[in-house]
Amino acid sequence: TIKKSQQNGKIPRFRRVRGGGELYTSDTVMQNPQFVKATTLRHEEPHQDKIYYFFREDNPDKSPEAPRNISRVAQLCKEDKGGTSSLSASKWTTFLKASLICVDPVTKGNFNWLQDVFFVPASDWRHSKVYGLFTNTWGSSAVCVYSFGDIDNVFRTSKLKGYNGPNPEIKPGQCVSSGQHTPSETFKIADSHPEVEDRVEPLSPTKSPLFHNKHRYQKIGVHEVSAGDGRRYNVLYLATDKGSIHKIVELPDGVQNIMELQVFPKKDPIQSMILDHKRAMLYVGSTNKVVEIPMDMCRVYRNNCHSCLLARDPYCGWFNSTCQSVYLNRYVAATPHQTCNITVVPFSRYYLNCPIESHYATYNWYHNNSLIKTCNTTHPQQDCFHFIQNVSHVHYGHYVCISEEDGFKQALVKERLVNQLRFMSQKGQATVTFGSWLQLLLMVVLVELFH
């Protein structure tokens, strides 16, 4: 059993209270630590199994420009037996710590205050990930992602900070074979120089935050979901300091905040957040209540094709004219729709409508990847229309409205115009017969009369 923290007088320590004998960290290896979360990780050989815990501590650098706190990750060997001397017999002898870096390379913004972490396991422990939630003194937040393979490599290969002597045969932090003790010489070096020089950086190739914004997040959870397009996506749930949760999905072209949920009406602070991966449920707690929230909230899109698909919510898909959950309907996953099908009668008129969300953006309509219209937003208008006077076979196909602002592009509307007669025939709902053509002719006459 591993306890997150336990006070010994006024000095917080990381303890093992059961299983293999009681151990605790030396009083000098951490400076006023504030523990965040711990996990264990199995390696190929049992005696190599590790404990990793994440914490903040006071920065030993007291210069005015230095941050007050430093975010850390520490490692311990799970089968640590303690030292051989009377002074080290009850102490962890494999403790090492490293700094966690979460810096935006563009703005040079440093997010140094670790708020929370979430572990995403993998079949190969090296590919297991840590999603770290950081804040800074200006109230902004960032999420940085690290791999345990990179963390392990830092502890194995880095020099000890401030130590210039020779390394003993058993290096500081190295796990020894089952039943053996860490040599006293090794423990003394690690105990007096517990920090490694190299710092743990976010995943390559960018080594930068997954994203950052001006919200102040306090909790993070990550859920992997198999979407209707056959891919697997990570969905992040981030609790704000105002009692709401942001639902953010990792996409190939970046992240997108697809939903904001106000969990508690009085904006009560969120104290805890637990994910039930099997049932796809989110449990959120305040000081006096707990709320159960389904992750597949497809009803919020109100069975609107555009809302359902353009939200890019991996839990939802468009099937049989409704926005349905991939968990409740297997056909949603089997037959994904990336575009809204709109059945249109030949020879009729049709409006394509794209909402203008920013008057600083450019809005373009494309038909089968060819530009057909650009809207000038310098003149006040609420929508970018494309009008088809007389629908013929050349007008059927895929349409997309894309907004572009400061180099950022976003698809706002996707439609596929389908010949109504062909669509009905393919669906088995009608057969193109002489009677059908008479019905079509009547519809065309009515359309022309009303126009």
C-alpha positions in Angstrom: 0.0 0.0 0.0 1.3 3.4 -1.0 0.1 6.4 0.9 0.1 9.7 -1.1 1.6 11.7 1.8 1.9 11.4 5.5 3.1 13.9 8.0 6.0 13.2 10.3 6.1 16.3 12.5 6.3 19.1 10.1 8.2 17.3 7.3 6.0 15.6 4.6 7.4 12.2 3.6 6.5 9.6 1.0 6.0 6.3 2.9 5.4 2.6 2.3 3.4 1.4 5.3 2.6 -2.2 4.1 4.2 -4.8 1.9 8.0 -5.3 2.2 8.5 -3.3 5.3 7.9 0.3 6.2 10.1 2.8 4.3 10.1 6.6 4.1 12.0 9.3 2.2 14.9 11.2 3.8 13.9 14.5 5.2 16.5 16.4 2.9 15.5 15.0 -0.5 12.4 17.2 -0.9 11.7 20.8 0.1 8.2 21.3 1.4 6.6 18.8 -1.1 3.0 18.9 -2.1 2.1 15.5 -3.5 -0.1 15.3 -6.6 -0.5 11.6 -7.6 1.5 8.3 -7.7 1.4 5.2 -9.8 3.3 1.9 -10.2 4.6 0.6 -13.5 5.5 -3.0 -14.3 8.7 -3.7 -16.2 9.9 -6.9 -17.9 11.6 -8.2 -14.7 9.7 -7.9 -11.4 12.6 -6.5 -9.5 12.7 -3.6 -12.0 9.1 -2.5 -11.3 9.0 1.2 -10.4 6.9 3.6 -8.4 6.6 7.1 -9.9 5.1 10.0 -8.0 4.5 13.6 -9.1 4.7 16.6 -6.8 5.6 20.2 -6.4 8.2 21.6 -4.1 9.9 24.9 -3.2 12.5 26.1 -5.6 16.0 26.2 -4.1 16.7 29.1 -6.4 15.5 32.1 -4.5 16.4 34.7 -7.2 13.5 37.2 -8.0 13.1 35.9 -11.6 12.9 32.2 -10.5 9.5 30.5 -10.0 8.5 29.8 -6.4 7.7 26.2 -7.1 9.2 23.4 -9.3 7.1 20.5 -10.6 8.8 17.1 -10.2 8.6 13.4 -10.9 10.3 11.0 -8.5 11.2 7.3 -9.0 11.5 4.5 -6.5 12.1 0.8 -7.0 9.0 -1.1 -5.8 11.2 -3.9 -4.2 13.4 -1.4 -2.4 14.5 -3.2 0.9 16.0 -0.1 2.5 19.6 0.4 3.5 22.1 -1.8 5.4 23.0 0.7 8.1 20.9 1.7 11.1 20.4 5.2 9.7 19.2 3.9 6.3 17.4 0.7 7.2 14.0 2.4 7.0 14.7 4.7 4.2 14.0 4.5 0.4 17.4 4.0 -1.1 16.4 4.3 -4.8 14.9 7.8 -4.7 15.7 10.1 -7.5 13.8 13.2 -8.7 13.7 15.2 -12.0 12.1 18.4 -13.1 9.1 18.4 -15.4 9.2 21.0 -18.2 6.1 22.5 -19.7 7.0 25.6 -21.8 5.5 27.0 -24.9 8.4 27.4 -27.3 6.6 30.3 -29.2 5.6 32.6 -26.4 8.2 31.2 -23.9 5.4 31.0 -21.4 6.4 28.7 -18.5 3.7 26.6 -16.8 5.5 25.5 -13.7 2.7 24.7 -11.2 1.6 21.1 -11.5 -2.1 20.8 -10.7 -3.0 17.2 -11.6 -1.9 14.2 -13.7 -3.7 11.4 -15.4 -2.0 8.1 -16.5 -2.8 6.4 -19.8 -1.4 2.8 -19.7 -0.1 0.9 -22.8 0.8 -2.7 -23.4 4.4 -1.7 -23.5 5.2 0.3 -20.4 7.5 2.6 -22.3 4.6 3.9 -24.3 2.4 4.6 -21.3 1.7 8.3 -21.0 1.3 11.0 -18.4 -1.0 13.9 -19.1 0.2 16.7 -16.8 -2.1 19.7 -16.1 -0.1 22.8 -15.3 -1.0 26.4 -14.4 1.1 29.6 -14.1 0.9 32.8 -12.0 -1.3 34.5 -14.6 -4.1 32.0 -14.3 -3.5 30.2 -17.6 -3.4 26.5 -18.0 -1.5 24.0 -20.2 -1.5 20.3 -20.8 1.8 18.6 -21.4 2.1 14.9 -22.3 5.1 12.7 -21.3 6.0 9.1 -21.9 7.3 6.8 -19.2 9.9 5.6 -21.6 11.4 9.2 -21.7 11.1 9.5 -17.9 12.9 6.2 -17.3 15.6 7.3 -19.8 16.2 10.5 -17.9 16.7 8.7 -14.6 19.0 6.0 -16.2 21.3 8.2 -18.2 21.4 11.6 -16.6 24.2 12.8 -14.3 23.4 13.7 -10.7 23.1 17.5 -10.2 26.1 18.8 -8.3 27.9 15.4 -8.1 31.3 15.2 -9.9 32.7 12.0 -8.3 32.9 8.5 -9.7 29.8 6.4 -10.0 29.8 3.2 -8.0 29.1 -0.2 -9.5 25.4 0.0 -8.5 24.4 3.5 -9.8 22.1 5.7 -7.7 18.4 4.9 -8.5 19.3 1.5 -9.9 17.1 -1.4 -8.9 19.0 -4.4 -7.5 18.0 -8.1 -7.7 15.2 -9.3 -5.5 16.1 -9.7 -1.8 19.2 -7.6 -2.1 19.9 -4.2 -0.5 21.3 -1.1 -2.1 25.0 -0.7 -1.2 25.6 2.0 1.4 28.0 3.9 -0.9 25.3 4.2 -3.6 22.7 5.3 -1.0 24.9 8.0 0.4 25.5 9.6 -3.0 21.8 9.5 -4.0 20.8 10.8 -0.5 23.1 13.8 -0.8 22.4 14.4 -4.6 18.8 13.3 -5.2 18.2 15.4 -8.3 19.3 14.5 -11.9 20.6 17.2 -14.2 18.4 16.3 -17.3 14.8 17.5 -17.3 11.8 15.6 -18.5 10.4 17.2 -21.6 7.0 16.7 -23.4 6.7 14.1 -26.2 8.6 14.6 -29.4 8.7 16.0 -32.0 7.5 19.4 -30.8 8.4 18.9 -27.1 5.7 21.6 -26.4 2.3 21.6 -24.6 -0.5 19.7 -26.2 -2.4 23.0 -25.8 -2.7 26.0 -23.5 -5.4 28.6 -22.9 -6.5 31.3 -20.4 -8.8 29.0 -18.4 -7.7 27.9 -15.0 -8.1 24.1 -14.9 -7.8 22.1 -11.7 -8.5 18.4 -12.6 -7.9 16.3 -15.7 -9.2 13.0 -17.0 -8.5 11.2 -20.3 -10.7 8.7 -22.0 -9.9 6.7 -25.2 -12.9 6.1 -27.4 -13.3 4.2 -30.7 -15.1 6.5 -33.1 -17.3 5.8 -36.1 -14.4 6.5 -38.5 -12.6 3.5 -37.1 -9.9 5.6 -35.3 -9.3 5.9 -31.6 -9.3 9.3 -30.0 -8.3 10.6 -26.6 -10.9 12.9 -25.0 -9.8 15.2 -22.2 -12.1 16.2 -19.4 -10.9 19.4 -17.7 -12.5 20.8 -14.6 -12.3 24.6 -14.3 -12.2 26.7 -11.1 -15.8 27.8 -11.8 -17.5 24.5 -11.5 -17.6 23.6 -15.2 -16.0 20.9 -17.3 -14.4 21.3 -20.8 -14.6 18.3 -23.1 -11.6 18.5 -25.4 -10.8 16.0 -28.2 -7.3 15.3 -29.6 -7.4 15.4 -33.4 -4.8 14.8 -36.0 -4.7 18.6 -36.7 -4.7 19.7 -33.1 -7.2 19.8 -30.2 -10.8 21.1 -30.2 -12.9 22.1 -27.3 -16.2 20.5 -28.3 -18.3 21.1 -25.2 -18.6 23.0 -21.9 -20.7 21.6 -19.1 -21.8 23.6 -16.1 -22.0 20.8 -13.6 -23.2 22.7 -10.6 -25.7 25.5 -11.0 -24.1 27.7 -8.3 -20.6 27.2 -9.8 -19.5 25.2 -6.8 -15.8 24.2 -7.1 -15.2 20.7 -8.4 -13.3 18.7 -5.7 -13.0 15.4 -7.4 -13.4 13.8 -10.8 -13.4 10.0 -11.6 -13.7 8.4 -15.0 -15.5 5.0 -15.4 -13.9 3.8 -18.7 -16.0 0.7 -19.1 -19.4 2.4 -18.6 -18.2 5.7 -20.3 -19.4 7.7 -17.2 -17.9 10.7 -15.5 -18.4 11.2 -11.8 -17.9 14.8 -10.5 -18.0 15.7 -6.9 -18.3 19.0 -5.0 -18.2 19.5 -1.2 -21.8 18.2 -0.8 -22.9 16.3 -3.9 -21.8 13.9 -6.6 -23.1 14.0 -10.2 -23.0 11.2 -12.8 -22.5 12.4 -16.4 -22.5 10.2 -19.5 -19.6 10.8 -21.8 -21.7 10.2 -25.0 -24.0 13.2 -24.7 -25.2 13.0 -28.3 -28.6 14.4 -27.5 -27.2 17.9 -27.0 -26.8 18.1 -30.8 -30.6 17.9 -31.1 -30.5 15.5 -34.1 -29.1 18.2 -36.3 -26.7 16.7 -38.8 -24.4 19.8 -39.0 -24.2 20.1 -35.2 -23.6 16.3 -34.8 -20.8 16.0 -37.3 -19.0 19.3 -37.1 -18.7 19.1 -33.4 -16.2 16.2 -34.2 -17.4 14.4 -31.1 -15.9 10.9 -31.4 -18.7 9.4 -29.2 -21.4 10.4 -31.7 -22.3 9.7 -35.4 -25.0 10.4 -37.8 -27.3 7.4 -38.6 -30.9 7.2 -39.8 -31.3 11.0 -39.5 -30.4 11.0 -35.9 -27.3 11.8 -33.9 -26.5 8.5 -32.1 -23.9 7.2 -29.7 -21.3 4.7 -30.9 -21.9 2.8 -27.6 -25.7 2.4 -28.2 -25.8 1.7 -31.9 -23.1 -0.5 -33.5 -24.2 0.6 -37.0 -23.0 4.1 -36.2 -19.4 2.8 -35.9 -19.9 0.4 -38.9 -21.2 3.0 -41.3 -19.7 6.4 -40.4 -21.0 9.5 -42.2 -18.6 12.4 -42.5 -21.0 14.6 -44.3 -24.7 15.5 -44.1 -26.7 14.0 -47.0 -29.3 16.5 -48.3 -31.8 15.1 -50.8 -32.7 17.8 -53.4 -35.2 17.5 -56.3 -33.8 18.2 -59.8 -34.6 21.6 -61.4 -35.4 23.1 -58.0 -33.7 26.0 -56.2 -31.4 25.5 -53.2 -29.6 27.7 -50.7 -26.3 26.7 -49.0 -26.0 28.6 -45.8 -22.7 29.2 -43.8 -22.9 31.2 -40.5 -20.4 34.1 -40.2 -18.8 33.8 -36.8 -16.1 36.4 -37.2 -15.9 39.5 -39.4 -12.1 39.2 -39.5 -12.3 35.8 -41.3 -12.7 34.8 -44.9 -15.4 32.4 -45.8 -15.2 30.1 -48.9 -17.6 27.7 -50.4 -16.1 24.7 -52.2 -17.9 22.2 -54.4 -16.0 18.9 -54.9 -12.8 20.7 -53.8 -13.3 23.5 -56.3 -13.8 27.1 -55.0 -17.2 28.4 -56.1 -17.8 31.4 -53.8 -15.9 33.8 -51.4 -17.8 36.0 -49.0 -16.6 39.5 -48.2 -17.1 40.0 -44.5 -16.2 43.7 -44.6 -19.9 44.4 -45.2 -22.2 43.5 -42.3 -23.9 40.2 -42.9 -24.8 37.2 -40.8 -24.4 34.4 -43.3 -22.5 33.4 -46.4 -25.0 32.1 -48.9 -24.5 30.2 -52.1 -27.6 30.1 -54.2 -28.3 27.4 -56.9 -30.9 28.7 -59.3 -31.7 25.5 -61.0 -30.4 22.2 -59.6 -29.0 19.9 -62.2 -26.7 16.9 -62.2 -23.6 19.1 -62.2 -24.7 20.6 -58.8 -24.8 17.3 -56.9 -21.9 16.3 -54.8 -19.9 17.5 -51.8 -20.0 21.1 -50.5 -18.0 22.6 -47.7 -17.7 26.0 -46.2 -14.3 26.9 -44.7 -13.5 29.9 -42.6 -9.9 31.1 -42.6 -8.5 33.6 -40.1 -4.8 34.3 -39.2 -3.8 31.1 -41.0 -6.3 28.9 -39.0 -8.8 27.0 -41.1 -12.1 25.4 -39.9 -14.8 23.6 -41.7 -18.1 25.1 -40.6 -20.6 23.4 -42.9 -20.4 20.1 -44.8 -23.2 19.0 -47.1 -23.6 16.4 -49.8 -26.4 17.2 -52.2 -28.1 14.0 -53.4 -30.5 13.4 -56.3 -33.7 12.6 -54.4 -34.9 10.0 -56.9 -31.6 8.1 -56.9 -31.2 8.4 -53.2 -34.7 6.9 -52.6 -34.1 4.1 -55.1 -30.8 3.2 -53.4 -32.5 3.1 -50.0 -35.2 0.8 -51.4 -37.9 3.3 -50.7 -38.9 4.0 -54.3 -38.4 2.8 -57.8 -37.9 5.1 -60.7 -40.9 4.3 -62.9 -43.1 6.2 -65.2 -45.3 7.1 -62.2 -42.2 8.5 -60.3 -41.4 10.8 -63.2 -44.9 12.1 -63.3 -44.7 12.8 -59.6 -41.3 14.6 -60.1 -42.8 16.7 -62.9 -45.7 17.7 -60.6 -43.2 18.7 -57.9 -41.1 20.8 -60.3 -44.3 22.6 -61.4 -45.2 23.3 -57.8 -41.7 24.6 -57.0 -41.8 27.0 -60.0 -45.2 28.3 -59.0 -44.1 29.0 -55.4 -41.0 30.7 -56.6 
